[in-house]
């Protein structure tokens, strides 16, 4: 797959076309999500495909698996949002319940441990080839990003406001990891994501609160 390595030089750094276009599509995904557009999901599927091959080329197997999971979850989210907007309806967003938050927190904690061990034993994470303790930290970061991304995308598919906060937690690890791996475009775009995610969170929360105030008045 020589085309995966095609790119151009920018300020002495090679920028891969798959990394650039994939991240632009991922950036568009966030913008569509803020507007609750159904285009969120087909664009995310495109981004996941491009970033999957980019990650394989950079030997970031954990990130590649994350993109593969994104592709599957994009189909799930597409289906959920299509149902939620059936017959011209508006997608109803809401905060997660206490039980849902507990499940997501446990899934992230336990999932990071399980996936981390799997990545280390099978050498799926490049951090497994780095001497400890740095290697352990890199594997843990890889696993955390993988699990956190899965939980966030699942919550997004269910239109939970909390999914934005989960993305903030993921980006706090993903940004420095991308830069340290040489994926400059990914690191830069993840930084932009951080700002957009905060905007999305407040927009969705504002919409939810507006709806909960209006419904009782309409009922009266």
C-alpha positions as CSV (number, residue, x, y, z in Angstrom):
1,X,0.0,0.0,0.0
2,X,2.5,2.6,-1.2
3,X,-0.3,5.2,-1.6
4,X,-0.7,5.2,2.2
5,X,2.8,6.8,2.5
6,X,2.1,9.5,-0.1
7,X,2.3,13.0,1.2
8,X,4.1,16.3,1.2
9,X,6.6,18.3,3.2
10,X,5.5,21.0,5.5
11,X,8.0,22.9,7.5
12,X,10.4,20.0,7.3
13,X,7.8,17.5,8.4
14,X,6.2,14.9,6.1
15,X,2.4,15.1,6.1
16,X,0.5,12.0,4.9
17,X,-2.5,12.6,2.7
18,X,-4.4,9.8,4.4
19,X,-3.7,11.4,7.8
20,X,-4.7,14.9,6.5
21,X,-7.9,13.9,4.7
22,X,-8.9,11.5,7.4
23,X,-8.5,14.1,10.1
24,X,-10.3,16.7,8.1
25,X,-13.2,14.2,7.8
26,X,-13.0,13.5,11.5
27,X,-13.0,17.3,12.2
28,X,-16.1,17.6,10.0
29,X,-17.7,14.7,12.0
30,X,-17.5,16.8,15.2
31,X,-19.0,19.8,13.4
32,X,-21.9,17.7,12.2
33,X,-22.3,16.2,15.6
34,X,-22.7,19.6,17.2
35,X,-25.5,20.3,14.8
36,X,-26.9,16.7,15.3
37,X,-26.8,16.1,11.6
38,X,-27.2,12.5,10.3
39,X,-24.1,13.2,8.1
40,X,-22.1,12.7,11.3
41,X,-22.0,9.0,10.8
42,X,-21.2,8.5,7.0
43,X,-18.4,11.1,7.4
44,X,-17.1,9.4,10.5
45,X,-17.1,6.1,8.6
46,X,-15.0,7.7,5.9
47,X,-12.6,9.2,8.5
48,X,-12.3,5.9,10.3
49,X,-11.3,4.1,7.1
50,X,-8.6,6.6,6.1
51,X,-7.2,6.8,9.7
52,X,-7.2,3.1,9.9
53,X,-4.7,2.7,7.1
54,X,-2.7,5.7,8.4
55,X,-2.3,4.1,11.8
56,X,-1.3,0.8,10.3
57,X,1.4,2.6,8.4
58,X,2.6,4.3,11.5
59,X,2.6,0.9,13.4
60,X,0.0,2.2,15.8
61,X,-2.0,-1.0,15.9
62,X,-4.1,0.0,18.9
63,X,-5.1,3.2,17.2
64,X,-5.9,1.2,14.0
65,X,-8.1,-1.1,16.0
66,X,-9.8,2.0,17.4
67,X,-10.5,3.2,13.9
68,X,-11.9,-0.2,13.0
69,X,-14.2,0.0,16.0
70,X,-15.2,3.5,15.0
71,X,-16.4,2.1,11.7
72,X,-18.6,-0.4,13.4
73,X,-19.9,2.1,15.9
74,X,-20.6,4.6,13.0
75,X,-23.0,2.1,11.5
76,X,-24.6,1.7,14.9
77,X,-24.9,5.4,15.5
78,X,-26.3,5.9,12.0
79,X,-29.0,3.4,12.7
80,X,-29.8,4.9,16.2
81,X,-30.0,8.5,14.9
82,X,-32.1,7.4,11.9
83,X,-34.6,5.9,14.3
84,X,-34.5,8.9,16.5
85,X,-35.3,11.3,13.6
86,X,-37.9,9.1,12.0
87,X,-40.9,10.9,10.4
88,X,-39.0,14.2,10.5
89,X,-38.5,14.2,14.3
90,X,-35.7,16.1,16.0
91,X,-33.1,14.0,17.7
92,X,-33.7,14.3,21.5
93,X,-30.4,14.6,23.5
94,X,-30.2,13.9,27.2
95,X,-27.7,13.5,30.0
96,X,-26.8,9.9,31.0
97,X,-28.6,8.4,34.0
98,X,-26.6,7.6,37.1
99,X,-26.6,3.9,36.2
100,X,-25.4,4.7,32.6
101,X,-22.6,6.8,34.0
102,X,-21.5,4.1,36.4
103,X,-21.5,1.5,33.6
104,X,-19.5,3.8,31.3
105,X,-17.0,4.5,34.1
106,X,-16.6,0.9,34.9
107,X,-16.3,0.0,31.3
108,X,-13.5,2.5,30.8
109,X,-11.6,1.4,33.9
110,X,-11.9,-2.3,33.5
111,X,-11.6,-2.1,29.7
112,X,-8.4,-0.2,29.9
113,X,-6.9,-2.9,32.1
114,X,-8.1,-5.8,30.0
115,X,-7.2,-4.2,26.6
116,X,-3.9,-3.0,28.0
117,X,-2.9,-6.5,29.0
118,X,-4.0,-7.8,25.7
119,X,-2.1,-5.2,23.8
120,X,1.1,-5.9,25.8
121,X,0.9,-9.7,25.6
122,X,0.1,-9.8,21.9
123,X,2.4,-6.8,21.1
124,X,-0.5,-5.0,19.3
125,X,0.7,-1.8,20.9
126,X,4.1,-0.3,19.8
127,X,4.6,0.6,23.5
128,X,5.1,-3.1,24.2
129,X,8.4,-2.9,22.4
130,X,9.6,0.0,24.6
131,X,11.5,-0.8,27.8
132,X,9.5,-0.3,31.0
133,X,8.3,1.8,32.7
134,X,7.8,4.0,29.6
135,X,6.5,1.0,27.7
136,X,3.9,0.3,30.3
137,X,2.7,3.8,30.1
138,X,2.5,3.8,26.3
139,X,0.5,0.6,26.3
140,X,-1.8,1.9,28.9
141,X,-2.4,5.1,26.9
142,X,-3.1,3.1,23.8
143,X,-5.6,1.0,25.7
144,X,-7.2,4.0,27.4
145,X,-7.7,5.8,24.0
146,X,-9.1,2.6,22.5
147,X,-11.7,2.0,25.2
148,X,-12.5,5.6,25.9
149,X,-13.2,6.2,22.2
150,X,-15.5,3.2,22.0
151,X,-17.4,4.3,25.1
152,X,-17.7,7.9,23.8
153,X,-18.9,6.8,20.4
154,X,-21.4,4.4,21.9
155,X,-22.8,7.2,24.1
156,X,-22.9,9.5,21.1
157,X,-25.0,7.0,19.2
158,X,-27.5,7.1,22.2
159,X,-27.5,10.9,22.0
160,X,-26.1,11.2,25.6
161,X,-24.7,14.7,26.4
162,X,-22.0,13.0,28.5
163,X,-20.2,11.7,25.4
164,X,-18.6,15.1,24.9
165,X,-17.0,14.9,28.3
166,X,-15.6,11.4,27.6
167,X,-14.0,12.8,24.5
168,X,-12.3,15.5,26.5
169,X,-10.8,12.8,28.8
170,X,-9.7,10.9,25.7
171,X,-8.1,13.9,24.0
172,X,-6.1,14.8,27.1
173,X,-4.1,11.6,26.4
174,X,-4.5,11.3,22.6
175,X,-3.0,14.7,21.7
176,X,0.5,14.1,23.3
177,X,0.5,10.5,22.1
178,X,-0.1,11.5,18.5
179,X,2.7,14.1,18.5
180,X,5.1,11.7,20.1
181,X,4.3,9.2,17.4
182,X,5.1,11.6,14.6
183,X,1.5,12.1,13.5
184,X,1.6,15.9,13.5
185,X,-1.7,16.4,11.7
186,X,-3.5,14.1,14.1
187,X,-2.0,15.8,17.1
188,X,-3.0,19.3,15.8
189,X,-6.5,18.2,14.8
190,X,-7.0,16.5,18.2
191,X,-6.1,19.9,19.8
192,X,-8.8,21.5,17.7
193,X,-11.2,18.7,18.7
194,X,-10.7,19.6,22.3
195,X,-12.1,23.1,21.7
196,X,-15.0,21.9,19.5
197,X,-15.9,19.2,22.0
198,X,-16.3,21.8,24.7
199,X,-18.5,23.8,22.4
200,X,-20.6,20.7,21.5
201,X,-21.0,19.8,25.2
202,X,-22.4,23.3,26.1
203,X,-24.6,23.4,23.0
204,X,-26.2,20.0,23.7
205,X,-26.6,20.7,27.4
206,X,-28.3,24.1,26.6
207,X,-30.7,22.4,24.2
208,X,-31.6,19.7,26.7
209,X,-32.2,22.3,29.4
210,X,-34.3,24.4,27.1
211,X,-36.5,21.4,26.2
212,X,-37.0,20.4,29.8
213,X,-38.2,24.0,30.6
214,X,-40.5,24.2,27.6
215,X,-42.2,20.8,27.9
216,X,-44.0,21.6,31.2
217,X,-45.3,25.0,29.8
218,X,-46.6,23.3,26.7
219,X,-48.3,20.7,28.8
220,X,-50.1,23.4,30.8
